[in-house]
Amino acid sequence: MDNTEKTFWANIEKPDNTGDCWNWKGNQDSNGYGKLYVKGEFPYQSGMKGAHRYSWELHNDAIPDGMFCCHHCDNPQCVNPHHLFIGTHQDNMTDMVKKGRANKKTPWMLGNANNKNNKKSSKESKAIPKADLMRRLRAERKAAGLISWRADVTQSQAVLLTAYLKRLREVQK
């Protein structure tokens, strides 16, 4: 067991019930996420790392570049590997909204019926076929992230469909 792993285990408040959160009691960032210093093989690989990310990698495997280590439990101090999952930014945002943790004033939350910026109720929005909604949003020059959010598809699907539609328009001209 190296020093980082010793530091990790020394900073966990582990309850008797293994299903509960393992709260990090060491250094934390301003959002409450645990931080610990990880020494790499080379000096440029050393630095601060999220305790929950370290826990995932310790118990599972390396987190792929660009992926997030998300919490099922919504507790930023939790490092229990059973409460963590790997996902994209979109997965994390979708999880946040489903659990009602999104800021109600955020304009990108257009699917929220409580949002006064939303011109249609969520019932009306769902009645619009996804492909039509995506075409309409693309015509308004919205980013693929917003398209994927509004149409409830992945950002990759939104990018692929908009690229296909753009090529289709060019062929029809």
N, C-alpha and C positions, 0 to 999 in steps of 0.2 A: 504494500500500500504506500503510494507516494504522498508527499506533503499536501498536495492539493486535495487528494481524497480524504486524508485525515482531517484537514480543515473543513471539508464539506460535511463529514459525519459529525464533527464537533459542533457545528452550527445548526443542527436540525433538532427541532422539538418534535420528537416522534411519539404519538399517542399509543396507548395499548391496543386500540382498535386499528388494525392495519388498513381499514377502508377510509379512515379519516385523513384529513390533510396533514402533511408533514411540514410544519411551518419553519421557515428560515429565520434564524435569529441573529444572523451576522449582518454585514453591511447591506444596505438597501439603496436603490435609486429613489428619485423623487416620486415615482409612481408606486413604490412599495415592493418592487421586484428585487429579489436577493441578488447580490453581486459577490463574486469571489475572484481572487487573482489566480490565474492559471498560467503556469510556467510551461512554455513550449520547448521543443527540442532545440530551436534556435531563438535568439533574443527577439527577432521580429514576430515570432509566433506567440509571445507572452503578452498577457494583458488581462483586463477585467472581462468577465464573462457572466452571463445570467446564470444564477444558481439552478433555475429550472432547466435551462438548456444543458448545463453540466450534468444534472441528474438524468436527463433523457439519454445523453451520450454514455454515461456510466452504466446505465441499466439496459440500454438497447444498442443503438448504433449511431454513427455520425449523422448529424442533421444536414441534408443536402443544401447546397448554396441556394439562397433566395427563399428558403422555406422558413416557416415560423414554428416555434414550439408553443402551442396554445394550451390553455387550461380548461378542462371540462368543468372544474369547480369554481372558476372565476375568482380564485384567491391568488393574487400575485405573489404572496409569500410561500405558496405551496410548491414543494419539490417532490411530491409523491409521484413516481413514474406512472402509476395507474390513473392519475388524474390528468395526465398530459397527452397531447396528440400532436402530430406533425401535420401542418396544412399550409395553404397559400395565404396571402394577405386577404384574398376574397373569402376564403373559408373562415378566417378569424372575424372578419366584418359581418358575415352572415350569421355566425354563432353569436356575436355581440347583439345583433338586432333581434334574433329569435328569443334571446333571453331578456330583452327589454333594457339593455344597458346603453343603448345609443343615445346620444345627446339629441333631445327633441328639437333643438334649434338648428341642427345641422342641415343645410339645404340639400345635400346629396341624398338625404333620406326621403326621397320622393315617394317611395312606396308606402310610407306611413300615413294612414288616413288622418291622424291628428296634426300632421304638418300643414300649416296654413299656406305654404307654397305649393302644395299639391292641388292641382286643379280638378282632379277626378278622385272619386272615392276609390278605395282599394278594390271594391266589388267591380266597378267600371273598368279599372285598370286590368284586372284579371280577364275581363271579357275580350280584350284586344289580343288577337293572335300574336305570339312572340315574334315571328318573322316580320309582321307588319309594324309592330312597335319598334323593332330594331331598325328597320328601314327608315321609319319616320325620325327616330332619334339621330341616325347617321346624317340624314338630310339637314338636321339642325346643327350639324358639326359638333356633336357631343363626343367626348372621349370614350374609348372602348370600356373603361372602368364603369362609367355611368350607364352605358348601354347594358353591360352585363348585370349591373345592379337592378336596373328597372325591368329588364326582361327575365331576370332570375335564371341566367345561364352563366357559365364560366367566362372569364375574360378572354380566354383562348378561343372559345366558341364565337364570341362577339367579334373578335378580330378576324377570324376565318370567314365568317359570314359577310362582314362588311367588305373584306377584300374580294370575295366572290362577287358580291353585288356591284362593286366598282368595276371589276373586269367585265361583267355582264353589260353594264351601261356603256362601256367603251366599245364593245363588240356591236351593240345595237346602233351606235352612231354612224 
